[in-house]
Amino acid sequence: MKDALSLARALCDPGSVGRLDARGWTALIAAARAEQLIGTLAYRLKGLAIPDAAERVLADARASAEHWRRSALWEAEAARRALGPLDCSVILLKGTAFAAAGLDAGAGRAIGDLDILVPRDRLDDVERALLEAGWEWVKPDPYDDAYYRRWMHELPPLIHRERDRMIDVHHTILPPTARITPDAAALIEDSVALQNGLRVLSPPDMICHAVTHLFADGDLSGGLRNLWDIDRLLREYRNDAVVWEALPRRAERHGIAREFARAMRLTERLFGSPIPVVSKRGALDPFYVRRLAARDGWGRETRKGLRLAFYARSHWLRMPPLMLAEHLWRKARR
């Protein structure tokens, strides 16, 4: 396997793995692990006739994914109990939201921290309630604490002292310093209630958040997993005309029309996704594909120059040049 595109092919066409030899299986599993898609791959290949050695790896991955799913849902329940008395919207994000809503995007998905979105004017109340319920600060450094509170889209990360699980409390989905400013109030207002009292983003906003997280908030590390999230969500709602009609409008409202168009092109190219709108191929799309696929046959990152360019791009998107220079200078001194 020359890059991670073979992993993309295996995900969208599970039957294609029937042509793999031992070396091909090693490369596929290595890439899936590196991209945090091993659980997803395991679910996609479940029931197929595959070599015993590969099946043992995938069976373990399915068991691990189920463990992390249960742990994530329990952590969400713990947050609900801690924040319930506040009577404010608590919206699950990312993998935990997929699992809690029973979406196909959650099948086998690696779920790490608990990410929640709350109204900005309730941050102090939420912070106080979580500290009283057993969470504590991960970053005690005064500069880091002040930086998060002034410039970031979330509180400094918290970890529970007993369960050792982290929670990220967001008040929007991109830093206020970023060039793109999604409408956080609209995200919260249009969120959907679950039976347990927690909430998730509306389907159009869930897709827009996945697009934002991939193309406007990072260097595309782990990008295949995020692009797969988008594909799964598009397929989940492909027969819902209301969602399809709302998607382009919501992307415009959140200021990600260009990123949304790129996501549609790349998910269709890599996963054959159904897309609500057709746009011309972007001149930079090949560079995005090469960055997303930058793995060798052992799962190691390749294309160092391209990765560095996207790393620089991610910082450029998140803060103005002078602020970025000051931040990097402070970090370097420490």
C-alpha positions as CSV (number, residue, x, y, z in Angstrom):
1,M,0.0,0.0,0.0
2,K,1.5,3.3,-1.1
3,D,-0.8,5.5,1.0
4,A,-4.0,5.5,3.0
5,L,-6.3,5.6,0.0
6,S,-6.5,1.7,0.2
7,L,-8.1,2.2,3.6
8,A,-10.7,4.5,2.1
9,R,-11.4,1.9,-0.6
10,A,-11.8,-0.8,2.0
11,L,-14.3,1.3,4.0
12,C,-16.5,2.2,1.1
13,D,-16.2,-1.2,-0.6
14,P,-15.6,-3.9,2.0
15,G,-15.6,-6.6,-0.6
16,S,-12.4,-5.2,-2.1
17,V,-10.3,-6.6,0.8
18,G,-10.8,-10.1,-0.8
19,R,-7.9,-9.3,-3.1
20,L,-5.4,-8.5,-0.3
21,D,-2.4,-10.7,0.5
22,A,-0.7,-10.9,3.9
23,R,1.3,-7.7,3.2
24,G,-1.8,-5.9,2.1
25,W,-3.6,-6.8,5.3
26,T,-0.7,-5.6,7.4
27,A,-0.7,-2.3,5.6
28,L,-4.5,-1.9,5.8
29,I,-4.6,-2.6,9.5
30,A,-1.6,-0.4,10.2
31,A,-3.3,2.5,8.3
32,A,-6.6,1.9,10.1
33,R,-4.9,2.0,13.5
34,A,-2.9,5.2,12.6
35,E,-6.1,6.9,11.4
36,Q,-8.1,5.8,14.4
37,L,-10.4,3.9,12.1
38,I,-9.6,0.3,13.1
39,G,-12.9,-0.1,15.0
40,T,-14.8,1.4,12.0
41,L,-13.0,-1.0,9.6
42,A,-13.8,-3.9,11.9
43,Y,-17.5,-3.2,11.8
44,R,-17.4,-2.7,8.0
45,L,-15.8,-6.0,7.5
46,K,-17.8,-8.0,10.0
47,G,-19.2,-11.2,8.5
48,L,-16.8,-11.3,5.5
49,A,-14.5,-14.2,4.9
50,I,-11.1,-12.9,5.9
51,P,-7.8,-14.5,7.1
52,D,-7.9,-15.7,10.7
53,A,-5.1,-13.5,11.8
54,A,-6.8,-10.4,10.5
55,E,-10.1,-11.5,12.0
56,R,-8.6,-11.8,15.5
57,V,-7.3,-8.2,15.2
58,L,-10.6,-6.9,14.0
59,A,-12.6,-8.8,16.6
60,D,-10.5,-7.2,19.3
61,A,-11.1,-3.8,17.7
62,R,-14.9,-4.3,17.7
63,A,-14.7,-5.2,21.4
64,S,-12.6,-2.2,22.2
65,A,-14.9,0.1,20.2
66,E,-17.9,-1.2,22.2
67,H,-16.1,-0.6,25.4
68,W,-15.3,3.0,24.4
69,R,-18.9,3.5,23.3
70,R,-20.3,2.5,26.6
71,S,-17.7,4.6,28.5
72,A,-18.5,7.6,26.4
73,L,-22.2,7.3,27.0
74,W,-21.6,6.9,30.7
75,E,-19.4,10.0,30.8
76,A,-22.2,11.9,29.0
77,E,-24.6,10.7,31.6
78,A,-22.2,11.8,34.4
79,A,-22.1,15.2,32.8
80,R,-25.9,15.3,32.6
81,R,-26.2,14.6,36.3
82,A,-23.6,17.2,37.2
83,L,-25.1,19.9,34.9
84,G,-28.8,19.0,35.1
85,P,-29.6,21.4,38.0
86,L,-28.3,24.4,35.9
87,D,-31.3,24.2,33.5
88,C,-29.2,25.1,30.5
89,S,-28.6,23.4,27.1
90,V,-25.9,20.8,27.2
91,I,-25.2,19.6,23.6
92,L,-23.1,16.6,22.9
93,L,-20.6,16.9,20.0
94,K,-18.6,14.6,17.8
95,G,-18.3,10.9,18.5
96,T,-20.3,10.9,21.7
97,A,-23.2,12.6,19.9
98,F,-23.1,10.0,17.1
99,A,-23.3,7.2,19.7
100,A,-26.0,8.8,21.8
101,A,-28.1,9.5,18.8
102,G,-27.7,6.0,17.5
103,L,-26.2,7.2,14.2
104,D,-24.3,5.0,11.8
105,A,-21.3,7.4,12.1
106,G,-20.9,6.0,15.6
107,A,-20.4,2.4,14.5
108,G,-17.0,1.4,15.7
109,R,-15.9,5.0,16.0
110,A,-13.0,5.8,18.3
111,I,-14.3,8.2,21.0
112,G,-11.9,10.0,23.2
113,D,-12.7,13.1,25.2
114,L,-16.3,14.1,26.0
115,D,-17.0,17.3,24.0
116,I,-20.0,19.4,24.9
117,L,-21.4,22.8,23.8
118,V,-23.1,25.2,26.2
119,P,-24.2,28.8,26.0
120,R,-21.3,31.2,26.6
121,D,-23.1,33.1,29.3
122,R,-23.4,29.9,31.3
123,L,-19.7,29.0,31.2
124,D,-19.1,30.1,34.8
125,D,-22.0,28.0,36.1
126,V,-21.0,25.0,34.1
127,E,-17.3,25.2,35.2
128,R,-18.4,25.5,38.9
129,A,-20.7,22.5,38.7
130,L,-18.1,20.3,37.0
131,L,-15.4,21.2,39.6
132,E,-17.9,20.4,42.4
133,A,-18.7,17.0,40.7
134,G,-15.1,15.8,40.6
135,W,-13.5,17.2,37.5
136,E,-10.2,19.2,37.8
137,W,-7.9,21.2,35.6
138,V,-5.5,19.5,33.2
139,K,-3.5,22.6,32.5
140,P,-2.7,24.5,35.7
141,D,-0.2,26.8,34.0
142,P,-1.4,30.4,34.4
143,Y,-0.5,31.3,30.8
144,D,-2.4,28.3,29.3
145,D,-5.4,29.0,31.6
146,A,-5.5,32.7,30.6
147,Y,-5.0,31.9,26.9
148,Y,-7.9,29.4,26.8
149,R,-10.2,31.8,28.6
150,R,-9.4,34.8,26.5
151,W,-8.8,33.3,23.0
152,M,-10.2,29.8,22.7
153,H,-13.6,28.4,21.9
154,E,-13.6,26.2,25.1
155,L,-12.6,26.2,28.7
156,P,-9.2,24.7,29.6
157,P,-9.7,20.9,29.5
158,L,-10.9,19.1,32.6
159,I,-10.3,15.6,33.7
160,H,-12.3,13.6,36.3
161,R,-10.1,12.7,39.3
162,E,-11.6,9.2,39.6
163,R,-12.6,8.1,36.1
164,D,-9.6,9.7,34.4
165,R,-11.8,10.9,31.5
166,M,-11.5,14.4,30.0
167,I,-14.2,16.8,29.1
168,D,-13.9,19.8,26.8
169,V,-16.5,22.5,27.4
170,H,-17.1,24.5,24.2
171,H,-19.1,27.8,23.9
172,T,-18.6,27.7,20.1
173,I,-16.9,25.4,17.6
174,L,-13.9,27.6,16.4
175,P,-11.7,30.0,18.3
176,P,-13.0,33.6,18.3
177,T,-9.7,34.6,16.7
178,A,-10.3,32.3,13.7
179,R,-11.1,33.8,10.3
180,I,-14.4,31.8,10.2
181,T,-17.0,32.6,12.9
182,P,-19.8,30.0,13.0
183,D,-23.1,31.1,14.5
184,A,-22.9,29.5,18.0
185,A,-26.4,30.8,19.0
186,A,-27.9,29.1,16.0
187,L,-26.2,25.9,16.8
188,I,-27.7,25.9,20.3
189,E,-31.1,27.2,19.3
190,D,-31.7,24.5,16.6
191,S,-30.2,21.6,18.6
192,V,-32.3,18.5,19.1
193,A,-33.2,17.0,22.5
194,L,-32.5,13.3,23.3
195,Q,-34.6,11.3,25.6
196,N,-32.2,11.7,28.5
197,G,-32.4,15.5,28.5
198,L,-29.0,16.0,26.7
199,R,-29.0,17.4,23.2
200,V,-27.2,17.0,19.9
201,L,-26.8,19.4,17.0
202,S,-29.5,19.4,14.3
203,P,-28.5,17.1,11.3
204,P,-27.5,20.0,9.1
205,D,-25.4,21.6,11.8
206,M,-23.9,18.2,12.8
207,I,-22.6,17.9,9.2
208,C,-21.4,21.5,9.2
209,H,-19.6,20.9,12.4
210,A,-17.8,17.9,11.0
211,V,-16.8,20.0,7.9
212,T,-15.6,22.8,10.2
213,H,-13.6,20.5,12.4
214,L,-11.9,19.0,9.4
215,F,-11.1,22.0,7.1
216,A,-11.1,25.0,9.4
217,D,-9.7,23.8,12.7
218,G,-6.5,21.8,12.2
219,D,-3.8,20.4,10.0
220,L,-5.9,17.4,8.7
221,S,-4.3,14.9,11.1
222,G,-6.7,12.1,11.3
223,G,-8.6,13.6,8.5
224,L,-9.8,10.4,6.9
225,R,-11.8,9.7,10.1
226,N,-13.4,13.1,10.0
227,L,-14.2,12.8,6.3
228,W,-15.7,9.4,6.9
229,D,-17.9,11.0,9.6
230,I,-19.2,13.4,6.9
231,D,-19.9,10.5,4.5
232,R,-21.8,8.6,7.1
233,L,-23.9,11.6,8.1
234,L,-24.7,12.4,4.4
235,R,-25.8,8.8,3.9
236,E,-27.8,8.8,7.2
237,Y,-29.9,11.8,5.9
238,R,-29.8,11.2,2.2
239,N,-33.6,10.6,2.0
240,D,-34.5,13.6,4.2
241,A,-35.3,16.4,1.8
242,V,-35.5,19.0,4.6
243,V,-31.9,18.2,5.6
244,W,-30.6,18.3,2.0
245,E,-32.3,21.6,1.4
246,A,-31.0,23.2,4.6
247,L,-27.4,22.1,4.3
248,P,-26.1,24.7,1.9
249,R,-28.0,27.5,3.8
250,R,-26.5,26.4,7.1
251,A,-23.0,26.3,5.6
252,E,-23.5,29.8,4.4
253,R,-24.8,30.9,7.8
254,H,-21.8,29.5,9.6
255,G,-19.4,31.0,7.1
256,I,-18.1,27.7,5.7
257,A,-19.6,27.6,2.2
258,R,-16.1,27.1,0.6
259,E,-15.2,24.4,3.1
260,F,-18.6,22.7,2.7
261,A,-18.1,22.5,-1.1
262,R,-14.6,21.0,-0.6
263,A,-16.0,18.5,1.8
264,M,-18.6,17.4,-0.7
265,R,-16.1,17.0,-3.5
266,L,-13.7,15.0,-1.4
267,T,-16.2,12.7,0.3
268,E,-17.6,12.0,-3.2
269,R,-14.2,11.4,-4.6
270,L,-12.9,9.1,-1.7
271,F,-16.0,7.4,-0.5
272,G,-18.6,7.9,-3.3
273,S,-20.8,9.9,-1.0
274,P,-24.2,11.2,-2.1
275,I,-23.9,15.0,-2.2
276,P,-26.6,17.7,-2.1
277,V,-24.8,20.1,-4.5
278,V,-22.3,19.8,-7.3
279,S,-19.3,22.1,-7.4
280,K,-16.4,22.4,-9.8
281,R,-13.2,20.6,-8.8
282,G,-11.0,22.9,-6.6
283,A,-7.5,23.6,-7.8
284,L,-6.1,22.6,-4.4
285,D,-8.2,19.4,-4.0
286,P,-5.3,17.1,-5.1
287,F,-3.1,18.6,-2.2
288,Y,-5.9,17.8,0.3
289,V,-6.2,14.2,-1.0
290,R,-2.4,13.8,-0.8
291,R,-2.4,15.1,2.8
292,L,-5.3,12.9,3.8
293,A,-3.6,9.8,2.4
294,A,-0.1,10.6,3.7
295,R,0.7,7.1,5.2
296,D,3.1,4.4,4.2
297,G,2.6,0.6,4.3
298,W,3.4,0.6,8.0
299,G,1.0,3.4,8.9
300,R,3.7,6.0,9.3
301,E,3.2,9.5,8.2
302,T,4.8,10.6,4.9
303,R,5.1,13.7,2.8
304,K,6.7,15.8,5.6
305,G,6.8,19.0,3.6
306,L,3.1,18.8,2.8
307,R,2.2,18.0,6.4
308,L,4.3,21.0,7.5
309,A,2.5,23.3,5.1
310,F,-0.9,22.2,6.4
311,Y,0.3,22.6,10.0
312,A,1.3,26.2,9.2
313,R,-2.1,26.7,7.5
314,S,-3.9,25.5,10.6
315,H,-2.3,28.1,12.7
316,W,-2.8,30.8,10.1
317,L,-6.5,30.0,10.1
318,R,-6.8,30.1,13.9
319,M,-5.2,33.4,14.8
320,P,-3.8,36.6,13.3
321,P,-0.1,36.7,12.5
322,L,1.1,39.0,15.4
323,M,-0.9,37.0,17.9
324,L,0.5,33.7,16.4
325,A,4.0,35.0,16.6
326,E,3.6,36.0,20.3
327,H,2.0,32.7,21.2
328,L,4.8,30.7,19.5
329,W,7.4,32.9,21.1
330,R,6.0,32.3,24.6
331,K,5.8,28.5,23.9
332,A,9.4,28.4,22.6
333,R,10.7,30.3,25.7
334,R,9.0,27.7,27.9
